[in-house]
Structure formats: structure tokens, C-alpha cells
């Protein structure tokens, strides 16, 4: 069961990133696709499954943030990723602000994936 939940978590992470990338690309290019209802609804569903699978994995493995440094790093990264996403998609008014937040969020996402793979908060050390 653990392997299936982990696979779901990884799939949701990949889909979530793909949707984030696409939404940012469309917003920066001022594409009409940005305004379609599914573009705003679908990511929330995927992210809900992503969070639920993360919680299930933590429960199943007995590893929790604050007890495990690498999980704490992922949670901090997630908060930063969400914050940058909010700037990119809601609060950023200038195109340069949106672009900077969008790129920053992608760098944070890469960090989160690196931490997940290495199980170490300092993936570059």
C-alpha cells in the first residue's frame, strides 16, 4: 500500500508542476487559455490529492516534519512555493513580478524534489 501511495504522490507532484508551469506560461503570454475555468479549478484538485498522499505517507512511515529535518525542509519549501505562486497568479501586477515569482517558484520546486530524492535538507552539500 505504501508503494501505491508514494506513486500517487509522485504523480500528483509531476502533474501539479506541469499545471503550474503551463498556467504561468499562459499568464505571462497573456493567453486566453489562462481564463478558462478548468485552468483555475483542476490544480486545486490535484494539489488536494498531493497533500492527502503526503499526509498518508507521513502517517504510514512514521516520519513527521520537525522530527525529520528533510521533511521540515520540504514543508518550508512548500510554504515558499505557495507564496511565490500566489504572487505569480494573484498578487503580481507587473509582468516582471509575475515572471520572477514564477521562475522562483520553479527553483523552489526543484529544491523540494531534490530534498525528497536525497532525504537531506542540504541537497547541494
N, C-alpha and C positions, 0 to 999 in steps of 0.2 A: 504494500500500500504506500509506503514511503516513496518508493521509486516513481510511482504514478503521480503522486502529489508534487514531487520535485520536477517531473517532466511538465506537468501543468504550469507550475510556477515559472519555469524557464520559457515555455511557450508564450505565456502571458507577458513576460518581460520583453520578449522579442516583438510581439505584436504591439505592445504598448509603446515601445521605442519607435517602431515603424510608423505608427499613427502620429506620434509626437513629431517625428521628422517631417512627415507629409503635411500635417497641419501647419507647422512652421514655414515650410516651403511655400504653401499656398497663401499664407498670411503675408509673407514678405513679398511675394509676387503679385499680391492683391488679386488672387484668382477668385472667380465666382464660386469655386468649389468650397472655399472657406466658409461660405454662408449656408451650406446645406445642413439640414437638421442632424443627419446621421454623423456628420463630422464632429458635432459637439456632444452627441449622446453616446456613441459607441465607445470612445475612450474611457468614459466613466464606468461602463460595464466591465471592460477588460481590466481596468485598474482595481475594481472591486474584487474580481477573481484573483488578481495578483496579490492583493493584500490578504485575502482569505487563505490563499495557499501558503503565503509566508507565515501567517499565524499558525496554520496547521503543521507546517514543517517545524516551527519552533517548539510547539507542543509535543509533537511526535519524537523529536530528537532530544528534548530536554535542554536545549540551548536557547538562552534568552539574552536580549540586549542588556547591557550593564554587567552581566555575568561573563559575557564573551566580548572581548574588545573588537573583534572583527564585525560582529553583529551590531554593536553600538556604532561603529563607523558607517555601516550600511544605513542605519536609521538616520544618522546625522546627514549623510549624503542624500538620502531620500527627502528629508525636510528642505535641504538646499535646492534639490532638483525641482521640487514642487514650487518653491518660492520663485525660482528663475522661470519656471513655466508660467506662473501667474503673471510675472512681469511681461513675458513674451506674448501671452494670449489675452490678457485683460488690461493690465495697467500701463503697458508701454504705448506711448502715443507717437513717438518718433520712430521711423523705420530703423534708425541706427540702434535705438534702445531695444527694440524687438529682436533685431539680428544679434546683438551682443548677448542678450539673455538666452536666446535660442541656442547659440553656439556654446555659451557657458553651461547650459543645462546638459548638452550632449557630452561635454567634457566630464561633468559630474556623473552622468550615467556610465561613462566608460570607467570611471573610478569605482563606482558601485559594482559593476561587473568584475573588475579586477580584484576587488576585495572578496567577492563571492567565490571566485575561482581559487584565489590563493589562500583564503581563510586567514588573511593577515591585513590589518588596517593600513600598513605602510607598504602598498603594493610595489612601490618603486625602490624599496630598500633592499 
